[in-house]
Amino acid sequence: MKSLYIVDYWVPFPQSEYGGIINVIAEDDEEAFDLLSEEDSLNLPGFERNLMENVRKAQKFSLVDDYESGIIEAFTT
């Protein structure tokens, strides 16, 4: 069963000025992490360790229907 992940990805200052809220559909934390880390537009190089922690802490909502895995929407700075 897949879930909708609402990932809060704000990296605290002074480490970074990047961050945002990212909505992802995935089967588990590892798939959500893989989808996010492969997305070049999210400015993640060097911050992958923060990303997995944020995926684990994300709000997760179980989906009834079978949706395709992927990034649904991203608000990033």
Secondary structure as GFF3:
##gff-version 3
##sequence-region A 1 77
A	DSSP	beta_strand	3	8	.	.	.	ID=ss1
A	DSSP	beta_strand	20	26	.	.	.	ID=ss2
A	DSSP	alpha_helix	29	37	.	.	.	ID=ss3
A	DSSP	three_ten_helix	40	42	.	.	.	ID=ss4
A	DSSP	alpha_helix	48	57	.	.	.	ID=ss5
A	DSSP	beta_strand	59	62	.	.	.	ID=ss6
A	DSSP	beta_strand	70	76	.	.	.	ID=ss7
###
